[in-house]
Amino acid sequence: MAFTINETPVHWDGVSPPARMPPWQEVVWIGIPGYSRRLWFISKTGMSWQQRQREEIIRKGREILMRERAAAGDAAT
């Protein structure tokens, strides 16, 4: 299931990224230490405004992963 951060589709690691993409796009993986699940999204390379947007998506993605890890820890206890 995909969701959006700043209008960018973000996917859990259970969904495979596309095998082929144009050279101006890349898959960006988001992870946090101590948690095996990851998120990914497709980003365009270059341009400074895109870099800021990319950093914002990564920050929000890490927040989602930390909440998910905390919820998994609560469920295990």
N, C-alpha and C positions, 0 to 999 in steps of 0.2 A: 504494500500500500504506500503510495507516495503522498506527501503533504508538501506544502509550500512554505518557504521562508523568503520574504521579500520578493514574492512572485516567482521564485525559482523552485522547480520541483526537486524535492529531496527524498531519497530512497533509503530504506534499511538495507543492510548487507545481504539479506536473503534474496534480494533482487539483483540480478547480474547487470552490470553496466553494458552499454552497447559495445559490440566487438570492433566496429569500425566507426570512426568519426572524422569529420574534416580536420585538417591540420590546425585550424584556429580554435579548436575546442579541446578540452582535456577533462578527465574525471578527477575530482578532488575528493579525497577520503577524509572523513572527520572521525577522530577517535579520542578516547581519554585513557590515561594510564589505569591499569587495574580492571578494565572492563573490556570484554571480548567483542561486544557488538559495536558496529560502526555504521555511519551514515555516509552517503555519497551524493554528489550532484555534478552536473556538467557546467563548466565555466569556460568563458572565452578567455583566451590568453591576451596579455598586453594591457594597455590603457590604465591609467592610474585610478580613474573613477571606478572601473571594474574591479581593481584590486581592493578598494575600500568596501565595495559591495560584497566581494568574496570573503573578506575578513569578517564582515558582519554576519554573513551566513554561517561561517565556521564558528563564530562565538555563540550564536543562537543554537547551532547544532550541538555544541558541547554542553550547553545548558540542558537541552533535551536528553542527551545521553546521561548526564549526572542525575537528572530526575528519574530516569528509567533504572539506573543502577541502584538508586536509593529505594525505589519501589520494589525492585527484585530482592534487595536485602531485607526489607520489611516483610516480604512474603515468605522469605526463608526462615524467619525467626518465629 
